Amino acid sequence: MRKFLIIPGALLAFILFSAKSCDEDPAVTRHQAEETMQEVMDSVKAEFGAEYLDEESLFVFARKAKQKLKDYSDYTNIANDTAVDSVFRSQALTMSKELLFKGSAPAEPAPGVETDIDSVWLVVPLHMAGEDFYKGRLGFREVVIKKSTEDTISGASFSKEVEILAIKESKISGTDTLKVWQVYLGNFY
């Protein structure tokens, strides 16, 4: 019987000792939370709004560009898949265009064609090409598979390149407008 009293007693003691004190001033707690939030915002501004990108940041942006290239291939495959609902295909096409820099031509939809990015490598590292502008190039091997109506499949492999761009753009964050670095894919070669 004593066992059954120890457990509820321990639970009650835990609740009493872990509860907030009545002496804490809510204004002080709120002020501390606001200060912490401001410190976080300042660190985000410093990191993403840097005037120039250091070597580590350039490496990270090159890796992001590699992932965006693979995402671009995935979205294009969804847009080309006639078995998928037209709303999803349209959304995938829109999402693939968002990965490209303004003025870069997206791939035209090709129903029945599937692409796979086999491997990606850095050809030209990101380097400063102007104020608030870095550019470089990725190389990649693309496997193209074409499915015909008779269920025959033909494929080919191509080596290609794509420009990668790191550009400083204005972004709205709450009530602030920040200038942050964004990575885009450029023209394909």
Secondary structure, DSSP 8 states (H G I E B T S, - for coil): -HHHHHHHHHHHHHHHHHS--TT--HHHHHHHHHHHHHHHHHHHHHHHT-SS--HHHHHHHHHHHHHHHHHHHHHHHHHH-TTS-HHHHHHHHHHHHHTB-TT-------TTEEEEEEEEEEEEEEEEEETTEEEEEEEEEEEEEEE-TTS-EEEEEEEEEEEEEEEEEEEEETTEEEEEEEEEEEEE-
